[in-house]
Amino acid sequence: MLINVDLTKLNAKNIIILANNQQVVAFKKTFNIQHGNAQLPIILSWKQYLLHTWHKINPNSSLRFIEQIESRYLIKQSIQKLGKKTNQHLLDEVIKNYNYYTNYLIDLSELYRSKIHSSKLFSIWINTYQDTKSNLDLIDLQDLPKLIIKAKISITKPHIYGFKTLTPQQQLLFDIIGYQQINAINTHNVSAFTFDTVTSEIFEAAKWAKTHFDINPNKSIAIVNPRSNDIQYQLSSIFNQVFGDLLTEIKEKSYTIPLRLRLNQYPIIQDLLSILTLSAQIQHNKIRSTLFNQVITCVYVFGYQKERSDRNLLKNQVLSLLTDKFNLDKIDEALSKCPILKTIINNIKCIQPTNDTLESHLLAFNNTLKTWGFATDRNLSNTEYQIFKKYLETSLELNRLSSYYDKISTQSAIKQLNNLTTQILFQAQTSKTNIQILSVSEAYGLYFDEAWVLGMTNQFLPTRLKLPRFITYDISIKHHIPHTDYKLIATDAKKTLASLNSIAGKVIFSYAVTHLGSEQLPSPLVKFDPLINTNHIRKIFPIALESINDTNTTHLEKTQVKSGVRILKDQMACAFKGFVHRLNIPNFNAPHIGINRLEQGYIIHNTLQYIYQKITSKKQLLALSTKELDKLILNTIKAALRHYPSSSFKKIEKLRLSRLIHNFIAVDKLREDFYILKTEQSITINIANLEFKIRLDRLDQMNNGDKIIFDYKTSSTSIYNWCDNAISKPQLPIYAVTNNVQGAAFIELTSHKINFKGLSEDSNSLPKQSKYKGKCQSWDKQLKIWKHILNTASFDFQNGNAAVLPNKNACNYCKFYLFCRVKK
């Protein structure tokens, strides 16, 4: 990575100003090649030059320079003083507009006088920020050019290179102190290719780079990617495949790819912040289940490898609580099996949460991480080490911000720390290879042997119109803010193209006709061959296929299983669907807003459990007054919903539940006399040696001695399929064949009607229903049929029967269709 400039006339006395740090590195390397061991001139980026000059002309100034984080906080404070709530997006936009205002020499009064409310508001915010800096004797980066100009001191005339367009602020400073422009040598050896998809475009560019690397590893190659955020991971994945670097540490890869993420987007920092948050929850003994499970299975927590199995069992114990929050006493037994973790938690528990300064909180955070043994018994990769080191540097900013805050809580301090890590964009140090994957801004002004520029679409050159949010259109045009006018866009596009044309001795431009199914058009500034490049398409030759019989797998050795009801249900519906349960494929619930159907089912079950644990007979139910019943239902609904945060969804659910439970109890009062024996009880079942647990919703005993098992359903159901060859809802039949009961029924709890649907030995044991029962036999005969069907399904599952023979409903909502071989 060099620059294409003759530097032989420069010497150590010169000052060179470059647009960015990439150019600084390339300039130094080029100078050394052209001058041998001669002393380097002073080579600085624009920011470095401003700081260097300011300190030189004001060595004893009382003004204190503030970096971006402190400046950002003060701008945020200025916005909040005027009663406006801030978020990251708003703050980013205000800072971007603040940079425009200073770089393009816009007068705040001009914005204030505009008839646009947002511009007037912005001018007030920035004026407040400027007053704050003045009162505290502070200056930021945007103040330095004005202060250097005001100093009226003779300054060495610099040479400048790599600025695509000087801002008015830069132009004013350079005009006053004088400067000399260093110009690159133009090459313009360009070819252009068209591809069918972005994937094939990247794949061909990766093969091209790999071929050059194999022939001459010393040749410098650039891959320029204008859409850095959009296809960053796709680029990385394809280059890893082509170069065989899939499992290679970043620092050792054959190529350099920038992956600039916010610091808190890296997993190690996410885990670190989670540990601090969990510690505060432990001290208050109000622990969020998901956060606890995330931390205890974190690889950075001391003792993870030694207690890995027990910590995962502890995680399962927390999941079984079926609650968002819990207290430590709920997991005492499972936690005692993880002695290292238990010691850590006990030590954290002993720390008393207090309000304190940010400076003190930072010390406390470091001690908390030591208590957890964060990253102490696991060797960090080179990348992880760099990220953690950057976190330690960033966290020190809390000390600087401490002077702006009174004493605050631990939770607030953690929030401030998270805000800091959000503001820092970080890229781990990469290998010094001759293959560089760069964004357009990073590539500007550099020079390589050969280069490939991806994504040359009309969305890149010329770019779209981009108007500042807080600076009016007429003021933006007047001050020539980039991308606010089509003439400015056209001028900028020509300069960008000229730079890309000269980035290497040979340059390839490419674009893809489609991306993610959407059509793309080429940049009108580049002449592309309309023929699509097909070099990336490999010839496919027919391969003889061999058929094997894979309808059976091995015999099941471990007969204790989870989700036994679902296993038998799926095995009866389709043997392959039953076999899939052996693969332990995790099930992921789709995200939802509010309370989903599954959660509604849990809430209804819990509500009815609370009610019928207190009311255990029809006699007690009838004895309740209307007021007592209303109070009982209201209290049980509150208890069932206590873990859900306050929201409109919760209010609606309370109303729905109240109406539903009142309707159900009204119907329940009309039944024959009953006594409730069990409710919501977990029971171990054995079907032909296949052992699993089922949850009993409710077991009643009637006056005639019959025991009836009930299953609550929140949607319409049917018992007709109980009596087919495949039992579609087998939970009640499974319980019936393994326990002494004389009936089984669904209780349908729907908004329009409450229904009892089932079978019983004595017809009076259940409310009157439709006489049509499909193929169902009398109770005793049906029990024998169920037992035979369930035993057969159990034997088939244990013996590995995995034939793809679905019944007519088996494929409905099946989650395994992607690798099922059913003919469709």
N, C-alpha and C positions, 0 to 999 in steps of 0.2 A: 504494500500500500504506500504509494508515493504521490507526489504532485508533479504535473507535467510543466515545469518552469525551469528556466535557466537562472540559477542562484549564484553563479560564479562571481558576480560583481558585489555581492553582499559580504559583510564581515562582522566581527564580534561587536562592533560599536553600534550596529543598527538595532532598531526595535521593530519587531514584526508583529502585527495584529491580525489574527485569524478569526473566522466566524465561529468555529467550534473546536472542541478538544480533539476530535478525529483528525482535523486538519493540522493541529499542533503536532501530533505524533508523526503524521506523514511528512510534514515540513522538516522536522528534525532529521528524520531518516533520509530524506532527499538531500538535505544540506550536507550530512556526513558523507554521503556517496560522492557528491560533487566537490567537497573540500577536504576529504580525508580526515585527519585528526585535528583539524583546525578548531579553535574555540567557537562555540555556537553563539549567535547573536541572542538578544533577549526575545524569546518567542512566546507570545501570550495570546490566549483567547480574548474576546471582547470583554467578558466579565473580569478576567484576570488583569487586563490592562487598566480598567477603571479603578480597581482596588489598588493595584500597584502604583498608579499615578496619584491617587488620592492620598495614600499613606506617605508618598514621597514629598508632596507639597504641603501636607498637614500632619507632620509627625507627632505633634503634641495637641491635636484637636480634642476639644471636650465632647465632640459629637461621637456617638457610638453607632457603629454600623450593625444593622440587623439583617439576618438571613431570612430566607423565604418563610420558614415556619413561624418565626416571631412576627414577621410582617403580616402573614395570613391571619394570625390570631388577632392582631390589632384591627385589621380590616373587618373581621367578623364582629369584634366588639363594637366597632363604629356602627355597623348595620343594626346590631341588637339594641344599641342605645336609643335608636329611633323606633323601636317597637316592632321590628321586622324579624320574623323567625328565619333562621338560616339552615341550609343543608349543604352538602358537599357540592352539588351541581350548581347551586346559586353562587356559592363562594368562588368556585372555579371560573364562572362566567364574569363575576365582578373583577377578579384579579386579571383575567384576560383583557377586559375593557380598560382596566387601570393601566396595563402595559401599553395598550393602544393610545390612550390619552397622553401618556408621557412620551412615548417614542415618536408620536406624530404631532407633537407640540400643539395639542388642543387646549384651549382656555376653558377652565371649569365654568366660568361665567357664561360662555357661549352655550354650554350644555344646560345650565340653569335657566337661561332665558328662552330655551326652546319650549315649544308648546306640548312636548311629549312628556308625560308624567314620569316614565321610567328613566329618562335622561336627567330630568330635574332631581329625582330621588337619588340617582347615582352620584350626581355632583355634590349633593349634601353628604352622602356617605364618605366620599373621598375627601371632602373638605374637613370633615370631622377627623378622619384618619390623619390628615396632614397636621391638624392642630394638635392631636395627641403626640405625634412625633416631635413636633416643635416644643411642646411642654416638657417632654422627657429627654430632649437633646438626642434624638435618634435620627438616623438616615437609612434609607434602603438603596438598593442598586439603581433604581430609577432617578434618585437624587444626584448621583455622582457626576454625570455629565454636566449638569447645571453648575455644580459646585466647582468643578475643574475649570469651566469657562469663566466663572466669577473670580477665580483666584488671580487671573491676569498675570500668570507667571510663565516665563519662557519655557517651553517644553520641547524636547527633542522631536523632530518631525519623524513620524513612523512610516513604515511601509505597510500596506494592507493587502490582504489576499483572501479570496473565498467568500466574499459577500455578494450574494446574487443581486440584491438591491439594498442600498444603504437607506436606513430610516431617516426621516428629517432630523431627528435628534443626533444620529451619528454623523450625518452630513454637516450639520452645523458645527459640531465639535471639530471634525477633521478640517473644515474650511478655516476655522480660527487658528488651530495649531499647525496646519499644513500637513500634507501627506503625499506619499507616492504610491501609485497603484501597481501591483504586480499582476500581470496577466498570464493566464495559462496558454499553452500552445494548442491550437485546435487540430483535430485529426479527422473526424467525420468519415470513418470507414464503417458503413452501416449496412446491415441486412435485416429483413423483417419476415417473420413466420407466423402462420395462422394455425391454431389447433382446435380440435372439436370441444374439449373440456379443459377446465383449469387443472384438473388432475393430470391429464396427459401433458399439458404444457409444463407443469412443474417436473413431472417424471423425465421428460426429455431434457430439460435444463440440468437436472441432477446427473443424468447419464453423460451429458456433455462435459460437465465439471469433473466427473469421475474419470473420464477418458483423458482430459488434460492433466489431471493429477497423476494418473498412472504413467503417462508418457514423460512428463516433466514436473515433478513436485515443486520445483522452484518458481514456476510460472505463477504470477499473481492473477487470480480470477475473482471477479465480482458478480454476485447475483443480486440485482436490485429489485426490491419488492415494494411497489407503491402501496399495496394493501396490507401493510404489516400486521394489523390487528385481525383482519378478516380471515386470512389463511395462514397465520403464523404456525399453528399446530400441524396443519396439513403439510406445510413446507418441511417442518422438522421431521415429521413421520416419514415422508417420502425420501428425504435426504438420508435419514438413518438407514432405511432399507437399502438404498442404492449403494451407500458407502459401507454397509455392514456395521453400523455404529449403534445398533439398537440398545445394547446394554452398557455402552461406554459412558464414563463420567464426562460431563460437559468439558472440563479442562483438557481432556485427552481426545476429543473428537477430531476428525480429519478436516473439519471446516468450522468456521465461527458463525454462529447464528445469534443475533441479539434477541433476548427474551426479557424485555423490561416489564416487570409487574410491580404493582404496589406491594410494599413490604408485607402487609398483612394478608396478601394472597398466597404467600408461600406456606406450605403445610407446617413447617417447623414453627413459624410465628403464630399461625392459627392455633396450634396446640399450646404454645406458651401462653397466649392470651386466655385460652380456655382454662388452663391450670390456675391462673390468677383469679378468674371469675369463679371457678368452682371453690377455691379456697375461701373466698368471701361468703359463698353460700353455706359451706361447712361451718363457718364461724357463727352463722345465724341459724344453722340446722334446718334450713329450708332449701333442699337440694333438687335441682332439675334432673330428671331421670336421663334424658338424652345427653346432657353435658357430662354427668357422672360417668356414664358408659363410655363416652368418647375419651375421657381422661384416663380412666383406669386401664384401658386397652391401648394407651398411647405408648409407642416404642421409646419415647424420650423420658418416661417416668422410671425412676430407679426400681430395679427388681423385676422388670417386665418379663424378661426371658425366663427367670427362675419360676415365676408364678403365673406364667402365661395361661395355662389351662384353668387354674383356679380363678383367675381374674375374669376369664370368659364365662365360667360358671356363675360368678358373682353378677356379671352382666345379665345373664339369663334370669337370675333371681330378681333383679331390678325390673326387667321387662315383665315378669310374671305379676308384679304389683299392679299393673294396668293403671298407672297413675302418672301424671306429669311431674308431680313433686312428691318427695317423701322425706322422712326423718331417718337418721342413722340407725335408730333402734330397730327399724324394720328389717335391717340386713345384718344384724349382729352375728348370726351363726355363719352365714356365707362369708362375711368379712374376716372372721377369725381364721378361716382357712388360707388367708393371704396375709401372713404375719408382717411382711415388709410393708405392704400397703397399709395395713392397720396401724402400724407405728407412725407412718407418715401422716395419716389422717388424724390420729390422736394428737400429734405435735401441732398440726394446723389448728385443730379444735381448741387448743390451749391459748392461742393468740386472741387477744381481745380486740375486736374492731373498734377503731376510734377515728374521729375527724382530725385531720392533720394537714400539713402543708404538702404540696406536690413533691418537694425535695425529700421530705420524710417518707412519703409513700413510695418513692423510687427505691430508697434503702430497704423498705419493708418488702417490696416486690422482689428485690434481689435475694433477700433472706428466704422468702417463700419458695423461690425457684431452687435454692440450695436445699431446703427441707424436702422438696419433691425429688431431689437428686436429678434435676433436669439435665439431660444429655451427658450424664457422668459415667454410665456403665455401657454406653454404646458409642462406637467410633463414628464420628460424624464424617460424612463424605466431604470432599473439598468444597462442593457447592453449599452444603448445609453450614459448614464452618464460616464461609464468607457471609451468608445470610445472617447467621447469629451474631457475627462480629458487627455487621451493619446495624442490627437491632440495638446492640449495646451502645453504639455511637449515637443512634437516634434517640434512645431513651434518656440520654443526658440532657436533651432539650427540655425535659420536665423541670430541671433545675432552673433553666432560664425563664420558663413560664411561671415558675413558682411565685415570683414577685407580683404577678398580676392577679393572684387568687388568694382568698382567705382560706382558712382551714376547710377542707372538703372531705366527704366520705370516701371509703375505699372504692366503692362502685363508680363514683364520679372520677376518681383518679385513673381507674382502669379505662374508663371511657376516653379520657384525655390521652392516655397512652395509645389506645387504638386509633384515635384521630391522627396522632403523630405518624404511626406506621402506615396509615392510609395516604398521607401526603408524600411519602418517599417512594419514588420509582427506582427500582434497583435491578441491576443486571449482574449476575455472577461473572467473575473474570473468566474469560474463555481462553482456549489455546491460541498460540501465535502461529496460525496456519496461513497459507497463501490463498485459501478459498474463503471469501468473506460474503456473508448474506447480509445486505444492508437495506435500510429504508432510503428513500430518495434524498432526504435531508442529510443523512449520514454520508451518503456517497458524493454529495455536492463538493466540487473542487478537488476531489481525489483522482488518482490515475492508476490504472491496472494494465496488465498485458492484454487481457481480454475481458469482456463483460457481457452479461445477458440481462436485459431489462424485461421483467415480466409485467403482465397486466396493463399493456398500453391500450386501454380502452378510452372511450369518450367520457367516461366518468373520472378519469385521471387527468387527461390533457385534452381540451382545457377543463379545469375543475369547475365545480358548481359555484353559483353565487352564494356567498356567506356574509351575512350582515351581522355586525355586533349588536348584542341585545340592548345595550344601554347608550349607544351612540346613534343619533338619528341618521337617516339615510343621506340627507343633504350634507351634513357635517362629515360623514364618512367619505363621500365623494370629494368634497372640498379638500380634505387632508390626505387623499390617496391611500386610504387604508386598504390593504390587499384583499382581493376577491370580492369587493363591494360594488364593482362596476365591470361591465363586459369588456371595456377597453383595457382596464387594469388586468383582468383575467387573461386576455389575449396576449398582452405584453409579458406577463409572468409565464405563460405557457411557452412562449417562444424562447425565453431565457432558460427555462427548465429543460426544454428539448435540446438547446444548444449545449448545455452542460452535459446532458446524457450522451449526446453525440460524441463528446470529447472525453468521456470518462475512461476510454481505453483505446489501444491501437486498433482493435476490432470490436465492434459492438453489435449485438443481436437484439432486436426488438421483437416481442411476441405478444399475442393476445389470444384468448379463447372465445369461441363463438357462444358457448354456454357456460354458466356457472350455477350449480344447484338447481338446474332445470330452467333457469331464466336466460333469455337471450342477451348477448352483449354486442356492442358495436365498437369498431376500432376507432382509435383516435384519428380525427381528420387531418392531423398534422403529420402523420406517417403513412407512407404508401405501402400497403400490405398486398402480398400476392393472394388473390382470392382462393387459390387451391389450398386445401387443408393439409398440413403436414401429417403424414401417416407413418413416419419412421418408428414411432413408439409402439405401433400395433404389431404384436407378434403373430406369426403364422401358427394356426392351430391344426394339428394332425389328429385324425381319429384314433382312439385307443380302444383296444378290445376290452369289453367289460366282462367281469366274472361275477356270477350270481352266487350268493351264499344264503343259507337258511339261518336267519338270526331271530327267530320267533321265540326262542327260549334262552334264558340266561342262567346263572348259577343259582343253586339253592340258597335261601336266606338263612344264615347262621344265627344272627341276633334277632330273636323274635319279639323283643320289646321295641315298640315303634312309637313315634309321635304321629298325631293326626290320623289315627287308625280308622276313624269313621270315614274320612275323605279317601283314604287308601282303598277301603272296601267298596265305597261308592264308585270310584274311578275304575277299579278292577272289574266290577260288574258291567260298567258302561263300555269299557274298551280295555283289553288287557295291557296294551302298550301304555295307555294313560295311567294305569295303576303302577306299571313298572317304573315310570318316570320318577315316582316318589323316592326310589332308591338313589337317584342322582343328587338329592339334596340341593336342588336349584333354589336359590333365594327368591322370595316373592317381594316385589316392590309395589307399594301402593301408589296410585297416581295422586299427585298433589291436588288439593281441593281448597275451596274457600268456605269458611264456616264449619258446621258440624256435618260430617258425611253420614251415609246410610249405616255403615258399620258402627260408627260411634253412637248413632241414635239407638241401634240395637243394644249396645252395651248399657246405655243409660236407662232404657226401659227395663232391661233385666235387673239392673241394680235397684231401680225404684221399686219394682215388684218384690224383689228379695227383701228390702227393708220393711215393706208393708206387711208381708206374710211371715216375717219372723216375729212381728209383734201380734198380728192377728192370725191365730192358728186354727180357726174353725169358722163355719158359717154362722154359728150362734154368736160368736164374738163380733163378727162383721155386722150382723143385724142389730146388735146392742149399741153400736156407735150412733151418736146423734149426727145430724148433718154437719153441725159446727165442728164436732170432734173429727169426723171423716175428712172434712176440708182441711183442717189443721194437719192431720196425719199425712195427707197427700202432699200438701205444700212443703212440709218439713222434709219428707223423703225425696221430693224432687230437688230441693235445695242441696241435700246431701249428695245426691247422684251427680249434680252439676258443679260441685264445689271446686273442682280442679280446673274448670274452664274459665278463661278470663272474661271479664264483663264485655259484652258486645250486644248488638242488635240481634245477632244469631241466637245468643243465649236467651234473650228475652222471648223471642219467638218460640224457641224450643220449650221454655217453661209453660207457655200458653198451650202449645200443642200437646205436651205431656199431660197437663192437668185435665184437659178435655178428654184425652184418650183413656187415662186411668179411671176417671169418673165413669165413663161409659162401660169400661170393662167390669168394674166392681158392681155396677148396677146389674149387669148380666150374671155375674158370679153369684149374686144374692138369690137369683131365681133357680139355681141348681138344687138338686137333692142335698140333704145334710152331708157335710164332709168335714174331715179333719186333715190338716196339712202335716205330713210326716217329715218331709225334707224339702229344702229349696236351695237351688244353686250349689249343689254339692258335687265334688269331683270324685268319681268312682272308677276303680280299675276293672277292666273287662277282659275276658279271655275268649277268643273265637278261634277254635281249632288250633290252640297253642300260640296264636298271635295275640300278644298282650299290649293293651294300650289303655289310656284314660279317656273317659267321656264326662261331660258336665251335665248333671241332672238339673233341669230347670225347676221341676216341681213334682212331688209325689203326694197324692191325696188318698185317704181311705174313706170309703163311703160307709153309710150305716149298715149295709148288708155285708160288710167285711171286705168288699172288693178294693184292691189297690189299683189306682189309675195313674199312669205316668203322663205328664204333659210337657210339651215343648212350645215355647212362645215363638211366634212368627210375626214379623212386622210387614209382611206382604201376603198376597193371596197364595194359597197352596192347595194341594190335592192329595188324597190318600189313594187315588186310583193306581198310581205307580208303585205303591207299596206291594201290590199283588201281581206285578209283572216278574219276568225272569231276572230283571235288573232293578233292584230297589233304588229309586232315585234319591230318597231322603231316609237313609237307613238308621239314623241315630235311635229313634224310638224302637224299631224292630230289634236292634242290637241289644238294647237294654231289656226288652221284653223276653228274649230267648235266654238271657243269662240271669234273670231275677224272677222271683215269684210275684207277678202282677197279673191282673185280670182285665187290663185294658190299656190303650195308649191313644193319645189324641194330640192334634195341634190346636193351639189357641191362637186364632188369627186376630192380631191387634192392628186393624187398619182404620183410617180416619172415617170411613163411611159405615163400617159395620164390624161387630165382634162376632166371630164364629168359632164353634168347637167342631172339629172334624177328626173322626177316629173310629176305632173298633173297640168293642168290649164284650166280655162274656155275658154280662147282664145288660140288656139294652137300656135299663133305667139308670145305670151308673153314669151315663153321659146325657147331656141335653139332646132333645129331639133333633135329628139331622135328616138329610136326604136319604132315602132307603137305597139309592143306587150306590153300590160299593164296587162296581167294576167286577173283577175276577176274584175278589176277596172271599175267603171261606169263613166258616165259623171260627171263633177265637182259637180253640184247641188245634184245629186242623191248620189254621194259618200259622200258628207258632211252629209247627213241624215243617211247613214249607219254608218259612223264614230261616229256620235253623239249617236246613239243607242248602239253601242258596248262599247264606253267609259263610258256612263252612267251606263250600266249594270255592267261593271267592278267596277265602283265606288260604286254602291249599294252593290255588293257582298263583297267588302272589308269592307265597313262600317258595314254590317250586320254580319260579322265574318265568312263568308264562307271560310273554310280551308280544303276542300276535296283534297286528293292527286290524282289529275287527270291531269297529265302533257300532253301537246301536244308533237309532235315528237321532237321538238328542246329544250324543256324547261329544260331538264336535262343536256344539254351541258354546261360545265363550271359552273355548279351550286355549290355554296359554302356551301349549307346546306344539302348535301347528308348524313352527319354523323347521323343526327337525322330525316331524311325523311323516311317515311314508304312505299315508292314506291316499287313495286315488280320488281326485276332486274333479 
